Amino acid sequence: MPRFMVQRTFPEGLQVPVNQDGDRGLQQIISRNAEDGVTWVCSYVSQDKTRTSCVYDAPNAEAIRKVATRNGLPVDHITEVRVLDPYFYF
Protein backbone atom coordinates (compact mmCIF):
# COMPACT_ATOMS: atom_id res chain seq x y z
CA MET A 1 0.00 0.00 0.00
CA PRO A 2 1.43 3.42 -0.89
CA ARG A 3 2.39 5.80 1.94
CA PHE A 4 1.72 9.54 1.87
CA MET A 5 2.73 12.64 3.82
CA VAL A 6 -0.11 15.17 4.15
CA GLN A 7 0.57 18.77 5.17
CA ARG A 8 -2.28 20.69 6.78
CA THR A 9 -2.68 24.22 8.13
CA PHE A 10 -5.01 25.10 11.00
CA PRO A 11 -4.97 28.93 11.24
CA GLU A 12 -6.82 28.88 14.59
CA GLY A 13 -4.74 25.97 15.88
CA LEU A 14 -5.60 22.29 16.11
CA GLN A 15 -7.54 21.60 19.29
CA VAL A 16 -8.25 17.99 20.21
CA PRO A 17 -9.72 17.67 23.71
CA VAL A 18 -7.93 15.17 25.94
CA ASN A 19 -11.13 13.52 27.09
CA GLN A 20 -13.92 11.26 25.79
CA ASP A 21 -15.03 13.90 23.26
CA GLY A 22 -11.55 13.99 21.73
CA ASP A 23 -11.36 10.21 21.68
CA ARG A 24 -14.79 9.93 20.07
CA GLY A 25 -13.85 12.51 17.42
CA LEU A 26 -10.63 10.72 16.51
CA GLN A 27 -12.39 7.35 16.37
CA GLN A 28 -14.94 8.81 13.94
CA ILE A 29 -12.10 10.03 11.71
CA ILE A 30 -10.49 6.58 11.77
CA SER A 31 -13.83 4.93 10.86
CA ARG A 32 -14.53 7.32 7.99
CA ASN A 33 -11.00 6.82 6.67
CA ALA A 34 -11.44 3.05 6.69
CA GLU A 35 -14.46 3.34 4.41
CA ASP A 36 -12.05 4.30 1.60
CA GLY A 37 -9.11 2.11 2.62
CA VAL A 38 -7.19 4.98 4.25
CA THR A 39 -5.16 4.36 7.41
CA TRP A 40 -3.92 7.27 9.54
CA VAL A 41 -0.48 6.17 10.79
CA CYS A 42 0.56 9.22 12.84
CA SER A 43 0.76 13.00 12.83
CA TYR A 44 3.42 15.50 13.80
CA VAL A 45 2.06 18.79 15.17
CA SER A 46 3.96 22.09 15.22
CA GLN A 47 4.58 23.69 18.61
CA ASP A 48 1.94 26.39 17.95
CA LYS A 49 -0.53 23.71 16.71
CA THR A 50 -1.15 25.51 13.40
CA ARG A 51 0.54 22.96 11.12
CA THR A 52 0.55 19.19 10.92
CA SER A 53 2.42 16.62 8.86
CA CYS A 54 0.42 13.42 8.80
CA VAL A 55 1.46 9.98 7.58
CA TYR A 56 -1.17 7.86 5.83
CA ASP A 57 -1.33 4.55 4.04
CA ALA A 58 -3.87 4.78 1.23
CA PRO A 59 -4.62 3.39 -2.21
CA ASN A 60 -3.99 6.85 -3.74
CA ALA A 61 -3.90 10.58 -2.97
CA GLU A 62 -7.49 11.06 -4.12
CA ALA A 63 -8.74 8.70 -1.39
CA ILE A 64 -6.98 10.90 1.19
CA ARG A 65 -8.57 14.05 -0.27
CA LYS A 66 -12.00 12.37 -0.22
CA VAL A 67 -11.82 11.36 3.45
CA ALA A 68 -10.33 14.73 4.43
CA THR A 69 -13.38 16.45 2.95
CA ARG A 70 -15.71 14.06 4.75
CA ASN A 71 -13.81 14.64 8.02
CA GLY A 72 -13.76 18.44 7.59
CA LEU A 73 -9.95 18.55 7.50
CA PRO A 74 -7.83 20.87 5.34
CA VAL A 75 -5.27 19.52 2.88
CA ASP A 76 -2.43 21.77 1.76
CA HIS A 77 -0.26 19.21 0.04
CA ILE A 78 -0.03 15.43 -0.43
CA THR A 79 3.24 13.72 -1.31
CA GLU A 80 3.78 10.01 -1.87
CA VAL A 81 6.79 8.99 0.26
CA ARG A 82 9.05 6.06 1.02
CA VAL A 83 11.06 5.36 4.15
CA LEU A 84 14.75 6.29 4.17
CA ASP A 85 16.23 4.33 7.03
CA PRO A 86 19.71 5.42 8.22
CA TYR A 87 20.42 1.80 9.18
CA PHE A 88 19.56 0.39 5.76
CA TYR A 89 23.19 -0.56 5.01
CA PHE A 90 23.88 -2.26 8.34
C-alpha positions as CSV (number, residue, x, y, z in Angstrom):
1,M,0.0,0.0,0.0
2,P,1.4,3.4,-0.9
3,R,2.4,5.8,1.9
4,F,1.7,9.5,1.9
5,M,2.7,12.6,3.8
6,V,-0.1,15.2,4.1
7,Q,0.6,18.8,5.2
8,R,-2.3,20.7,6.8
9,T,-2.7,24.2,8.1
10,F,-5.0,25.1,11.0
11,P,-5.0,28.9,11.2
12,E,-6.8,28.9,14.6
13,G,-4.7,26.0,15.9
14,L,-5.6,22.3,16.1
15,Q,-7.5,21.6,19.3
16,V,-8.3,18.0,20.2
17,P,-9.7,17.7,23.7
18,V,-7.9,15.2,25.9
19,N,-11.1,13.5,27.1
20,Q,-13.9,11.3,25.8
21,D,-15.0,13.9,23.3
22,G,-11.5,14.0,21.7
23,D,-11.4,10.2,21.7
24,R,-14.8,9.9,20.1
25,G,-13.9,12.5,17.4
26,L,-10.6,10.7,16.5
27,Q,-12.4,7.4,16.4
28,Q,-14.9,8.8,13.9
29,I,-12.1,10.0,11.7
30,I,-10.5,6.6,11.8
31,S,-13.8,4.9,10.9
32,R,-14.5,7.3,8.0
33,N,-11.0,6.8,6.7
34,A,-11.4,3.0,6.7
35,E,-14.5,3.3,4.4
36,D,-12.1,4.3,1.6
37,G,-9.1,2.1,2.6
38,V,-7.2,5.0,4.2
39,T,-5.2,4.4,7.4
40,W,-3.9,7.3,9.5
41,V,-0.5,6.2,10.8
42,C,0.6,9.2,12.8
43,S,0.8,13.0,12.8
44,Y,3.4,15.5,13.8
45,V,2.1,18.8,15.2
46,S,4.0,22.1,15.2
47,Q,4.6,23.7,18.6
48,D,1.9,26.4,17.9
49,K,-0.5,23.7,16.7
50,T,-1.1,25.5,13.4
51,R,0.5,23.0,11.1
52,T,0.5,19.2,10.9
53,S,2.4,16.6,8.9
54,C,0.4,13.4,8.8
55,V,1.5,10.0,7.6
56,Y,-1.2,7.9,5.8
57,D,-1.3,4.5,4.0
58,A,-3.9,4.8,1.2
59,P,-4.6,3.4,-2.2
60,N,-4.0,6.9,-3.7
61,A,-3.9,10.6,-3.0
62,E,-7.5,11.1,-4.1
63,A,-8.7,8.7,-1.4
64,I,-7.0,10.9,1.2
65,R,-8.6,14.0,-0.3
66,K,-12.0,12.4,-0.2
67,V,-11.8,11.4,3.4
68,A,-10.3,14.7,4.4
69,T,-13.4,16.5,2.9
70,R,-15.7,14.1,4.7
71,N,-13.8,14.6,8.0
72,G,-13.8,18.4,7.6
73,L,-10.0,18.5,7.5
74,P,-7.8,20.9,5.3
75,V,-5.3,19.5,2.9
76,D,-2.4,21.8,1.8
77,H,-0.3,19.2,0.0
78,I,0.0,15.4,-0.4
79,T,3.2,13.7,-1.3
80,E,3.8,10.0,-1.9
81,V,6.8,9.0,0.3
82,R,9.1,6.1,1.0
83,V,11.1,5.4,4.2
84,L,14.8,6.3,4.2
85,D,16.2,4.3,7.0
86,P,19.7,5.4,8.2
87,Y,20.4,1.8,9.2
88,F,19.6,0.4,5.8
89,Y,23.2,-0.6,5.0
90,F,23.9,-2.3,8.3
